[in-house]
């Protein structure tokens, strides 16, 4: 009988290898386009180095960055999928395996006991899981490791509700301007609006999973995304912060209802290496890999 838990573990371990060694095709093309279209020699040289690095990582199946990130999984569990709690156990095992086999740099540090050496936190604190219960009999897993440098420039703010969309836009611009060169641009920017102080950051991170240049189905939100993309590139941060080439590749926004007295806004910024990969497993253990 097929061991579904083992299929989950094997699939997640492979996803972590993909994320570490191979960027999504649309992002690779965006970075190549950035190199072609950048006029300044400094910016062009930085993008050329980034693109050569991406090619080497994929060719030799080695991590594209020494910081292989803090691991998180976005998981959708169908109500007829045969496993529940075992899913988390399998993903933890996969993280430990990938740490050894890819290899991933050990990035899980306990405040009192130090580095755990396996990217799994004591008491199950990491990898971080975003679980969603959905209809059907399938399990979707998206792996997303995120580096410390880009996480350090994330921002959240409770904006006075009266400022509305204008206040949202002002804060996003302030957050990206403050990031400047610190997190290896060109950036992809995720914005979460509404919910609570924790929810807006979760929304912002999930926004980064949307494929590049696929704007929100709500035309008002899509218009905001495009407007912010244009404005943020006028900051002229440039490739690796040198003022030449693209500053921001894309902007994605997600909205939730909010309390009348609150307007939470979260900004999650990815470095040029926006790493994520996904797969879907059916109840029989068959795996379909998402386009990458």
Residue pairs with C-beta under 8 A, 6 or more apart in sequence:
2 284
2 285
3 285
4 82
4 83
4 281
4 283
4 285
5 83
5 86
5 87
5 89
5 90
6 90
7 281
7 285
7 287
8 83
8 86
8 87
8 90
8 91
8 94
8 139
8 141
8 281
9 90
9 91
9 93
9 94
9 97
10 94
11 94
11 141
11 279
11 281
11 287
12 73
12 90
12 91
12 94
12 95
12 98
12 141
12 143
13 94
13 97
13 98
13 101
14 279
15 94
15 141
15 142
15 143
15 277
15 278
15 279
16 71
16 94
16 95
16 98
16 102
16 104
16 143
16 145
17 61
17 98
17 101
17 102
18 143
18 277
18 292
19 69
19 143
19 144
19 145
19 275
19 276
19 277
20 57
20 63
20 64
20 68
20 98
20 102
20 104
20 145
20 275
21 57
21 58
21 61
21 62
21 63
21 64
21 102
22 57
22 58
22 277
22 292
23 31
23 54
23 58
23 64
23 273
23 274
23 275
24 211
24 212
24 274
24 276
24 277
24 292
25 291
25 292
26 211
26 212
26 213
27 188
27 212
27 249
27 274
28 51
28 54
30 212
30 249
30 250
31 47
31 50
31 51
31 54
31 186
31 249
31 272
32 51
34 47
34 186
34 239
34 245
34 246
34 249
35 44
35 47
35 48
35 50
35 51
35 245
37 245
38 44
38 47
38 239
38 244
38 245
38 246
39 244
40 238
40 242
40 243
40 244
40 245
41 244
42 238
42 242
42 243
42 244
43 238
43 239
43 242
43 243
43 244
43 245
44 244
44 245
46 239
46 240
46 242
46 244
46 245
47 239
47 245
50 239
50 272
53 64
54 64
56 62
57 63
57 64
58 64
63 102
63 103
63 104
63 105
64 273
64 275
65 147
65 273
66 105
67 105
67 107
67 147
67 148
67 149
68 102
68 104
68 105
68 107
68 145
68 147
69 104
69 107
69 145
69 146
69 147
69 148
69 275
70 107
70 108
70 119
70 126
70 127
70 128
70 145
70 146
70 147
70 148
70 151
71 95
71 104
71 107
71 119
71 126
71 127
71 128
71 143
71 144
71 145
72 126
72 127
72 128
72 129
72 130
72 143
72 144
72 145
72 146
72 205
73 91
73 127
73 128
73 129
73 130
73 141
73 142
73 143
73 144
74 130
74 132
74 140
74 141
74 142
74 144
74 206
74 209
74 278
75 87
75 91
75 129
75 130
75 131
75 132
75 139
75 140
75 141
75 142
76 132
76 133
76 134
76 138
76 139
76 140
77 84
77 87
77 131
77 132
77 133
77 134
77 139
78 134
78 135
78 136
78 137
78 138
78 139
78 283
79 133
79 134
79 135
79 136
80 136
80 137
80 283
81 136
81 137
81 138
81 139
81 283
82 283
83 90
83 139
87 139
88 124
88 129
91 127
91 129
91 141
92 120
92 124
92 127
95 118
95 119
95 120
95 127
96 118
96 119
96 120
98 104
98 119
99 106
99 117
99 118
99 119
100 118
104 119
104 145
106 115
106 116
106 117
106 118
106 119
107 119
107 148
108 115
108 116
108 118
108 119
108 120
108 121
108 125
108 126
109 115
109 116
110 116
110 121
110 122
113 122
116 122
119 126
119 127
120 126
120 127
121 127
130 202
130 206
137 282
137 283
138 280
138 281
138 282
138 283
139 280
139 281
139 282
140 278
140 279
140 280
140 281
141 278
141 279
141 280
141 281
142 209
142 276
142 277
142 278
142 290
143 276
143 277
143 278
144 205
144 208
144 209
144 275
144 276
145 275
146 205
146 270
146 275
147 183
147 271
147 273
149 182
149 183
149 184
149 271
150 183
150 184
150 187
150 269
150 270
150 271
152 182
152 183
153 175
153 178
153 179
153 182
153 183
153 269
154 201
154 204
154 266
154 267
154 268
154 269
155 171
155 174
155 175
155 178
155 266
155 267
156 197
156 200
156 201
156 264
156 265
156 266
156 267
157 171
157 264
157 265
158 197
158 262
158 263
158 264
159 167
159 168
159 171
159 263
159 264
159 265
160 167
160 263
161 258
161 260
161 261
161 262
161 263
163 170
163 263
164 263
165 224
167 263
167 265
168 191
168 193
168 224
168 263
168 265
169 224
169 227
169 228
169 231
171 265
171 267
172 189
172 191
172 228
172 232
172 251
172 265
172 267
173 228
173 231
173 232
173 235
175 267
175 269
176 187
176 189
176 232
176 235
176 237
176 247
176 248
176 267
176 269
177 235
177 237
179 185
179 187
179 237
179 269
180 237
180 241
181 237
181 240
181 241
181 242
182 241
183 269
183 271
184 240
184 271
184 272
184 273
185 237
185 238
185 239
185 240
185 241
185 246
185 247
185 248
185 271
185 272
186 238
186 239
186 245
186 246
186 247
186 248
186 249
186 272
187 237
187 247
187 248
187 249
187 269
187 270
187 271
187 272
188 208
188 212
188 248
188 249
188 250
188 251
188 252
188 269
188 270
188 274
189 228
189 232
189 248
189 250
189 251
189 252
189 267
189 268
189 269
189 270
190 203
190 204
190 205
190 206
190 207
190 208
190 252
190 253
190 254
190 267
190 268
190 269
190 270
191 204
191 207
191 228
191 251
191 252
191 253
191 254
191 265
191 266
191 267
191 268
192 199
192 200
192 201
192 202
192 203
192 204
192 205
192 206
192 207
192 253
192 254
192 255
192 256
192 264
192 265
192 266
192 268
193 200
193 203
193 253
193 254
193 255
193 256
193 258
193 263
193 264
193 265
193 266
194 200
194 203
194 255
194 256
194 257
194 258
194 263
194 264
195 202
195 203
195 256
195 257
195 258
195 264
196 258
196 259
196 262
196 264
197 264
199 256
199 264
200 256
200 264
200 265
200 266
201 266
201 268
202 266
203 254
203 255
203 256
203 266
204 254
204 266
204 267
204 268
205 268
206 254
207 252
207 253
207 254
207 268
208 252
208 268
208 270
208 274
208 276
209 276
210 252
212 249
212 250
213 250
215 221
215 222
215 225
215 226
215 252
216 222
216 225
216 252
216 253
216 254
218 255
221 253
221 255
224 253
225 250
225 251
225 252
225 253
226 251
228 251
228 253
229 248
229 250
229 251
232 247
232 248
232 251
233 246
233 247
233 248
235 247
236 243
236 247
237 243
237 247
237 248
238 244
238 245
238 246
238 247
239 245
239 246
239 272
249 272
258 264
277 290
277 292
278 289
278 290
279 287
279 288
279 289
279 290
280 287
280 288
280 290
281 287
281 288
282 288
